[in-house]
Amino acid sequence: MNLRINSEYGTLKAVLMHRPGREIDRLTPYNKDFLLFEDVPYLEALQQEHDVFSNLIKSSTGATVYQLRELLIRVLYDREILLKLVKDSLKRSGLVHLAEEILERYSTAECAAILTSGLKVHELRRKYPNLDAGELLEYAFLITPCPNLYFQRDPMALTPSGIIFSSMKMEGRQREADLLRTIFENHPDFKELIHPIYPSNGQQNPPSIEGGDVIVLSHEAVAIGNSERTDEKAIYQVAKALLAEGTVKRVYEVHLPEKRNYMHLDTVFTILDENLVLTYPDAMNAVLKTSCYTLKEIQDDKVHIRREVLKESLLTVLEREISHLEVLATADGNPDYSMREQWFDGANVFAIGPRRVISYNRNIHTNRALRNMGVEVLEIPSSELSRGLGGPRCMTMPLSRARV
Ligand SMILES: NC(=O)NCCC[C@H](N)C(=O)O
């Protein structure tokens, strides 16, 4: 495994996922908007759906499925790492000084659970009766939960040249990227393999970018959504790093309308094979501005890149990069269902191999259209998983795929 990905559809060999846990039970009608959920899911059912998904990946591909929880616990045995993460997670409540108290009272596995599912004042008080939580009410969070952690696609991204550690835009998700970065920089299975390309060394508060906006179009081209979540400045820096490395020759910046259901580039299209793309047609037409970055020169170790603004639709860009492109629309473009199914991530299927995908069972018109195109569609239940507004691609972080 070299932690580089050169396609979206090479047969899957290893993937990182997160089985949702108690963090989901922290959602209420009052905090769900801050935590970016459409509704308040039923945890047990959501876990069952997620188990079907991860088991299907194993049985259909034989791929290794890494679970975030296990990787996290492994790195947290280093007390310094644990202390830093707990301190950082207390910054929002302004009670960083409680970090040592927490470490004294909870085991490493319990600390891992706190880091993912948060900690309330009254919970810590049970172990620490003299707790002074300042202004915070008993049911307030000292540490906010990470209910979006099952969307493993977003806290990082793998490219043909190396790894991007996300800098997440929304406050409700920012801690996720810290957890992932800590794991990959410290876990013995990964730390020697990573080649970070973003953020640059020591960069404080890097501009935001999220993994769902990064799509590998081919060995030579990467598309990055300029979206609600990913800033132009981050795309520029990533483009520079990718182009300097040499493998990638073109980086496209795709300007997405800032709409909830277009939140990341992978909510509007996914690649299923060397020439087959599944898209939400409305978004293809709504994207009329793309830019293409290429390498100008490297002089005295300084990388200079060129940006060409293309007045082209996303479709034209895809046609340019993918020869003999076939485009399939969600619900086959049926206006009665296309928008409905895209809302539940119809375009966000997970390719486990060329023309083999995992898709939500609720997107019946899209699944039928895929099968009519000769795509093997494996379905997973989706009543609860979809309440977080992310689909099968969003829930997976492929770490290794067969080269195509
Ligand atoms: N790549 C993706 O589109 N991920 C879905 C993320 C959903 C999550 N509730 C969010 O709003 O960030």
The ligand as a Tripos MOL2 file, in Angstrom:
@<TRIPOS>MOLECULE
LIG
   12    11     1     0     0
SMALL
NO_CHARGES

@<TRIPOS>ATOM
      1 N1        -18.6590   13.8860    0.4960 N.am      1 LIG1
      2 C1        -19.8550   14.1740    0.9870 C.2       1 LIG1
      3 O1        -20.6890   14.7250    0.2960 O.2       1 LIG1
      4 N2        -20.0860   13.9060    2.2690 N.am      1 LIG1
      5 C2        -21.3290   14.0580    2.9180 C.3       1 LIG1
      6 C3        -21.1980   14.8280    4.1710 C.3       1 LIG1
      7 C4        -22.5000   15.0210    4.8880 C.3       1 LIG1
      8 C5        -22.3680   15.7720    6.1930 C.3       1 LIG1
      9 N3        -23.5810   15.7540    6.9360 N.3       1 LIG1
     10 C6        -21.9540   17.1930    5.9410 C.2       1 LIG1
     11 O2        -22.8230   18.0550    5.7830 O.co2     1 LIG1
     12 O3        -20.7650   17.4900    5.9160 O.co2     1 LIG1
@<TRIPOS>BOND
     1     1     2 1
     2     2     3 2
     3     2     4 1
     4     4     5 1
     5     5     6 1
     6     6     7 1
     7     7     8 1
     8     8     9 1
     9     8    10 1
    10    10    11 2
    11    10    12 1
@<TRIPOS>SUBSTRUCTURE
     1 LIG1         1 GROUP 0 **** ****
